């Protein structure tokens, strides 16, 4: 079959269309061809520029523009990469980014997919730090009023630092030398992109410990790292880490870098130490100094007590010199006053009784028999009126209670098992106990039937399934004999 069989042939009267060696492409074909070409040619590029037009989408992706003095290029940071960037994109920040060049076919534009981002220099890092410091300071995170006091005598100290190196050894040695206590070390990396996340997790982990749990809760925390460049210490300028330090419920001492180094957590922590060793000194008192101070206070207390006793002894001796030679001389005058008062007491009592007797006679003379009778009559009338009001009520209450008592007596009489109703009988055993069920009876058992008008003995014969025995017909009474002839009736 020739190639002509694949060409559409029109009507016979129209000439065949000439074949085209350059067929047209669709817009999509061209766009995706350019996309593949860009990605193959510029699969990994490194650009330096200034960030502008930062747009953080609700999906978590970050869209931005990189520019210099002559050109610009759009950039995108996917959600998974945005959290791990060494520097968070901000407008006006000069950065160095790495990624691949690709195109966005829907807009016929090219862009860079950013994988890493770092500040272009120390100047840019410090500018970003100053903007972040101003933001957190405006929120009140640097306010001294919100900082917690450092405990004077800590029992447990938590240290967040690298488990290797001189920092942890210096801290442990200094604490053991000054104030031996329990130290818990949470190992973390202190440099790089993962450092801020690990330090934040350590602070939250210590903060989540419960008092009295299997792992003791620290009284304070020390976040420590040795010295380094601005880039080395940059992880401690992370905004998320700063907010975690500010929100911690345990007091935190920051000891990052040397005395001249300053990071963001130094402003939000409760106390800043110039060096890790200085943090250990801030966190702990000196046990030897405390012992010396206690001994000095003890000596001062003994001396003060001795001086006080000596002063009291001197004053007592001075007072003693002013007293008479014999104790009887002190009691002579009070004893004389007591005797004089006792001698006047009897006559004073007689005079007092006489005065009250005269007053009583005067009052009794003013009282009369009629006054007393009238008062008694008023009391009697008041009592009679009160009794008259209560008499009908008490009578009605008494009648009502009498009626209720009679009804209860009738009910009790009708329900008394010892008084069967006519037509009913109570079954008792030999001991006189009532039998209430047929199952309690056995063949041949002697029982007693108690009726309302008397009782009779009986014996149980047969079981419950056999028919009751036929009652024997009573024999007719004997006919009276006729009297013998000649003998009349007496009546």
Secondary structure, 3 states (H helix, E strand, C coil): CCHHHHCCCCCCCCCCCCCCCCCCCCHHHHHHHHHHHHHHHCCCEEEEEEEEEEEECCCCCEEEEEECCCCEEEEEECHHHHCCCCCCCCCCCEEEEEEEEEEECCCCEEEEEEEEEEECCHHHHHHHHHHHHHHHHHCCCCCHHHCCCCCCCCCEEEEEECCCCHHHHHHHHHHHHHCCCEEEEEECCCCCCCHHHHHHHHHHHHHHCCCCCCCCCCCEEEEEECCCCCCCCHHHHCHHHHHHHHHCCCEEEEEECCCCCCCHHHHHCCEECCCHHHHHHHHCCCHHHHHHHHHHHHHHHHHHHHHHHHHHHHHHHHHHHCCCCCHHHHHHHHHHHHHHHHHHHHHHHHHHHHHHHHHHHHHHHHCCHHHHHHHHHHHHHHHHHHHHHHHHHHHHHHHHHHHHHHHHHHHHHHHCCCCCCCCCCEEECCCCCECCCHHHCCCCCEEEEEECCEEEEEECCCCCCCCCCCCCCCCCCCCCCCCCCCCCCCC
